[in-house]
Amino acid sequence: MLIVYCDNEPLYLNAFSDEFSDVFEEDELLLYTSADCIFNDISNNIFPDIVLMDIDLGDIRNGIDYAEEFLKLSPNTKIIYVTAYIDRFIHELFLKSSNFPGFLAKPVKREYLLTMLEKVRKQIRENHPKMVAVSFQNIISKVDEKDILYVESDRHLIKIVTEDKTYVSYEKLSDFKQKLSASFALSHKSFIVNMDKIKSLNSAEIILENDAAIPVSRSKFRECKELYLDYLKRDLLSK
């Protein structure tokens, strides 16, 4: 995703980027010290998915005022306000009309940042499904990733299994995983599982909602378990 953080303090932006570089490693994070940069992007047909907007920009207008303006041009952008002065802006936050899923208090805490981003990503996925291209024998199909139950490597091809259909593609499992979001975990060298479809997990297998049993390798169990627990935590907190 394209994520923009706008704050008039460059030292704070750089410190934020350094501290949370791992959080945004799969995204494009742009750091701006002026809201005008966001307007310039939008005028060039570059529409951010998420904007982290500092409210107090040291300007006559604050971040809420600017957000209202560029949301007229980019209505699907999600705004996460960031401020050290919640008491000062709390009423304005909820009275102004903007695409506003929540706010973060400075200094930003990792747990709250992860939870807020997961909440917003989930909203974006629900409103704009992520389609994955699958190619086989000169036929290209589009698959909504939320419909995928699991992906299995089978010799020189992979099987992408959904509730209704199984797609086949000549592709490496590792390459296909790069197309998928953080909702997918590698449970075995030959299997990728959609964590949103898991009913239960143990050291030997994963049972999916359709009762399919997916193997869990000994080497992958701990990592898979931790990923799933983190996913459940973020999912519950974002509701």
N, C-alpha and C positions, 0 to 999 in steps of 0.2 A: 504494500500500500504506500501511497504518497502521504507522508505526514509532515506537517509544518509546525514549528514552534516559533511563536512571535513574542519577543520580550525585548525591552529597550536596553537591557543590560547584557552586553556581549560576554563579559566574564562569567555571568551566571549561565548563559546558554552553553558556553564551552564546557563548564563544569558539569552541567546536566548531561550533555552529550557524552562526555568521558565516563561518567558514573553509570549511565544506562545504555551504553553502546550495545551490550548483549541483548537488551530488550528489543532493539530496533534493527538487529542484524539482518532480518529478512525483509525490511522495509527500506524505503528511501526517505531519510530524515533531512529536512531542510531547516536551517536556523536563520531567522530573520529578526533584525532589530527594528524594523518598521513595517507597519501594516500595508504601506504602499507596495511593498514587494509582493504581497499576496494578490493585490489588485492587478499588478503587472502580469503575474502568472496567469490569472484568470483571463485577462485580455488576450493572452497568447494561447488560449485554449488548454491551459494546464490547470486541472481542477483537483485540489487536494482532497483526499478521502477524509482526513482528520486534521483539525487545526487545534493545537494547544495554544490558547490565547491568554497572555498575561492581561489582566484588567487594567492595572495602573501603568500606562505607557509613558507617563510624564508628558502628556499631551492634553490639549483642551478636551478632546474626545477620548473616551476610554475604550478598552478592548471590546466591551459589549456593544458600543455604538458602531465600531468598525465591523464587528461580526454581523450585525443586522444588515449592513450595506452589502457586504460581499456574499451573504446568503441569498440575496435577491438575484445575484448572478450565478451562484453555485448552490442551489437549494439542497442538493444531496450531501453536501459536506457536513460532517459532524463536528461540533464545537465542544471542546473540553476547556473550561476556563481554569486558569491558574492564578492564585492570588495569595498574598500574605495578609490581606485586609478583608477577611470574610465578613466580619461584622459591618464594615462600611458599605459593602456591596450586596449583601444578602437579599435585600428587598428588590433591588434592581435586577438581580440575576433571575428571579422568578417572575417579575412583572413584564420584562421585555420579551418580545416574541423572537425566539431564535431556536435553531436546531440544537437543543441543549440537553445532552444526556447526563451531565453532572459537572462537578468541579473538583479541583485538587488544591489543597492548601500547601503553601510554601513553608518550609522546605519539603519538597515532594518525597513521600516515602515509597519505597519500591513496591510494597504489598498493595498499596492503594493505586499506584500507577498501573500495575499488572491487571488488577481487577477492573479498573475503569477502561483500559484498552480492550480487554476481553469483552466487556459489555458492549462497547461500541462496535468492535469487529463483528460480534454476533448480530447486532442490528443491521449492519451493512450486508452481511451474508444473507440474512433473511429477506432484505429488500432487493438485493442484487446478487442472485445466485452466481457462484463461481463455477464457470463451465471449464471442463478439462477436455482437450482434444485427444481423441484416440484414433490412430490410423492403422488400417489393416487391409492389405490387398487393394490399394488405391482408393479405399473408401475411408473418408474421415467422418467420425461421429463426435458429437458434443455430449458430454456426460456432466450432469450437475453433481459436483463432488459430495453434496450432502446426501445423495442417494446411494453412494458407494458404501457397501458393507465391508469389503476387504479386497485386497489385490494380492494375487498369488503368482509367483514366478514358476514357470513350468518349462524347463529346458531353455529354448531360445526365444520364448515369448512370455508374455504376462497375461493373466486373466483378470479383468476388472469386473467384479461381481456386484450387481445391484439386486434389489428385491425382485425386479421383473426380467432382468436380462443379464447375460454375461458377454462382455466385450473382450476381444482378443487383439493384442498388439505386439509387434516385434520391437521390443524395447527392454532395456535393463530396468530391473526393479528400482535400483538406486536413482536412475534418471527420472523415472516416473514419480518417485517420491518428491523430487524437487518441484514438481508442478502443484503439489498438494499443500494445504494449509497445516497449521500446527495442531489440527484436530486428529491427525493421523500419526500412528506410532508403528515402529518396526518391532514386531513381536518375535520374529524369527528371520533367519537370513532369506527365507522365501515368502514371507508374509508381511503385508502392511494392513493395519486394522484401523477402521474409523472408530475413534473412541466414543463418539456420540451414539454408536450402535451397540456398545458393550452392555451386557446384562450382568456378567460376573467374570472375575479373573482369579486364577490361582497359578501356582508355579508350573503347572503342566499345560494349561489351556485357557483360552478365552471363549466364553459362550456369548454369542451375539443375540440380539433381540429375536432373530428368526430361528434361534436354537442351533445355528451352525457352530461347530467347534473348531477353533483356530489354534494351532500349536504355539506354545511359548517355549523358546529354547532356554536352557539353563543360563546361558551367558547374557540373555536379553531380559530375564525376568525382573531383576531389580530396577533396571532403567525403565522398563515398560510400566512397572507398578508405580514408580515415582511420577512418571509423566501422566499417568491416568489419575492419580490422586490430586496432582496439581490442576489437571483439567477439570475434575469434578469440583474442586474448591472454587476455581474461577467461575465456573458455570453457575454454581449455586449463588455466589455472591453477586453475580451480574443480573439475577432475576429480581 
